[in-house]
């Protein structure tokens, strides 16, 4: 289902979901089955990829063709309408959304449009925060979207081959010691190892990776035991890890640190998190300094009763200390499940239970080399620590659960089987 013509209305309540990430696409699939709702999913991309997988797509250890979900196909199967285009304005007074012209491969396919809504759900996600550091936008690469991940992979692969052939190292500087930066560093080493296994020769030796973070340890959202283990493993892979270091500027030739220049051929910015740029235009909504929309315990904006926000762009003080929940896929998933069950009730003004977050822990995977897990308050074994194959299996399960939510158990199992069969005939990594 695909909207291209003038806006039309029917008697059903129109729910527009902006953003087709983990939360948005899951929610659209649930609400699309409600015959009382006219559900529209709006996204500037044409397909969905599980965001925790972007770093592996960027490195090339996952082929995007095997994991992307076209929005138009998902819409057809789950009863909602997909509208392609980038939002260029939201007016809460008239309850309208301005959608910019949509182009594909350089051709404008759809003109500028306006869409009405009765209820709006913001699921626009997040991007790395620049912290007003000079040169980040001009000289650093980001991996916040599928397009950026694809572009990075297309850029890094030939440079790795060139470095292996010439003997001149490819210097990569990654800023940010959170999950994205740590996992990307390991995935880059893995793609070099895979390339060597396929006959490149010298790929691993030609890769010089430095991971920089201003904090005193990597993975600050994880227990210190995991931070220490991850650092030791990364350094064992040949990655230089530097903590307690501020980056004051990014240049074409590298990073400007406090009292030195760190030379780099590629700079990747993965430091901090802020709401996607659209949030900065929502002046009528109360937001935090990082742009996240402040919501109540029903995921509704405290400024506008017709607007909800879930996932990374939402700030809900549901942590034990009252601070906003972290911008993680786990939080986004739980909020999508909650609104999928209770949004129709809430918009009718009827009583609904408050959203409650259940901390099930967190997992981080260092390519195929290792994985670590911190079990949360509601973990099966209580708070604890996982490592190795068990943690890797847990990380894989999260993705399979996401597939089951989107497609159902049967189709998800068939996808898994197809991937296993295909893996016997072709490389599991993107080497071209």
SULURTA-V796963 format. One record per backbone hydrogen bond with DSSP energy under -1.0 kcal/mol. NH is the residue of the N-H (numbers start at 0). CO is the residue of the C=O. Records with the same first field share a line. If there is no record, write none. Layout:
NH=CO + CO
//
This chain:
2=81
12=35
14=37
15=118
16=39
17=120
18=41
24=20
26=22
27=23
28=24
29=25
30=26
31=27
32=29
33=30
36=33
37=12
39=14
40=80
41=16
42=82
47=68
52=49
53=50
56=52
57=53
58=54
59=55
60=55
61=55
65=62
66=63
67=63
68=47
70=45
73=69
74=70
75=71
76=72
77=73
79=74
80=38
81=0
82=40
84=42
87=97
90=95
94=90
95=90
96=114
97=88
98=112
99=85
101=109
103=106
106=103
108=101
109=101
112=98
114=96
116=94
117=13
118=13
119=305
120=15
121=307
122=17
126=273
132=129
135=132
138=134
139=135
140=266
148=144
149=145
150=146
151=147
152=148
153=149
154=150
155=151
156=152
159=155
160=156
161=157
162=158
163=159
164=160
165=161
166=162
169=205
171=207
172=265
173=209
174=267
175=211
181=177
182=178
183=179
184=180
185=181
186=182
187=183
188=184
189=185
190=186
191=187
192=188
193=189
194=190
195=191
196=192
197=193
198=195
199=194
205=201
206=203
207=169
209=171
210=239
211=173
212=241
218=176
221=218
226=222
227=223
228=224
229=225
230=226
231=227
232=228
233=229
234=230
235=231
236=232
237=234
238=233
239=208
241=210
243=214
244=212
247=255
248=255
249=133
250=253
253=250
254=261
255=248
256=259
261=254
263=252
264=170
265=170
267=172
268=140
269=174
273=126
274=289
275=124
278=275
279=276
280=277
281=278
282=280
284=281
287=291
290=287
292=312
293=285
294=314
295=299
298=295
300=306
301=293
306=303
307=119
308=298
309=121
313=310
314=292
317=315
318=322
321=318
324=315
327=325
331=327
332=328
333=329
334=330
335=331
336=332
337=333
338=334
339=335
340=336
341=337
342=338
345=341
346=342
348=345
349=344
354=296
361=373
363=371
365=369
366=364
368=365
371=363
372=385
373=361
374=383
377=358
378=375
381=378
385=372
387=370
391=387
392=388
393=389
394=390
395=391
396=392
397=393
398=394
399=395
400=396
401=397
402=398
403=399
404=400
405=401
406=402
407=403
411=407
412=408
413=409
414=410
415=411
416=412
417=413
418=414
419=415
420=416
421=417
422=418
423=420
424=421
425=421
429=59
//
